[in-house]
Structure formats: structure tokens, C-alpha cells
Amino acid sequence: MSELQQFLHAAEHAATLDLLSAVVDAVPKEWWLTRLRLVPGHSVWVEGYADGPQGLTQMLQSLQREPSVRAAELTSMDPVPDWTNPWRQFSAWMTVVNEQP
């Protein structure tokens, strides 16, 4: 993460990097992230697999407490076909606090 921050760091993207760090910190290690899309100055979109609805709720609540997050929204949560455990395929969208004063 620190290498990415060094590569991308610019004052105008500080809030975006803070949001990206918050997302990485909020996702438990046992989950699988399959896609991460960063729109500098605007949002982060994640897709992956989570171990159930409770974990997703905790992740969103954690992100909503972050100062760099304006909004965090779970956009989908579906059972994984052919899996007999509580895992869910999910996508979530987080928007950055306005970077311009």
C-alpha cells in the first residue's frame, strides 16, 4: 500500500488515497476482492466475496466512520451458486469527501 501511495501521491488525490487505505483496512483478510476500481477524486468500487451479511454490514459501518468517506453503499449481495456456506458475492461503492475546499 505504501508503494502505491508513493507512486500516486499528489495533494489533489490525498482524500482518494485515504479512502483506498480505508477500504483495504476494512476488508477482512479472509475475503476475496476480485475487482477494485479507483476513480481519482471521486470514488472506489470493489467487488468480491464475503463470509456473510454480518461481515458486509461491519465493513460498511467501518467505512462510514472514516473521515475520507462521504458515502458507502452496498450495491449487491448474492449467494454464491453451488456453495453450501454463507459466502456472498458482493459489490460496494464508496465516494470520496470533496477534495476541493
URWOSUL-V839676 format. One record per helix or strand of 3 or more residues. SS is the DSSP state (helix for helix, strand for strand). FROM is the first residue (numbers start at 1). TO is the last residue. Records with the same first field share a line. If there is no record, write none. Layout:
SS: FROM-TO + FROM-TO
This chain:
helix: 2-8 + 11-26 + 53-64
strand: 32-39 + 43-50 + 69-79 + 88-96
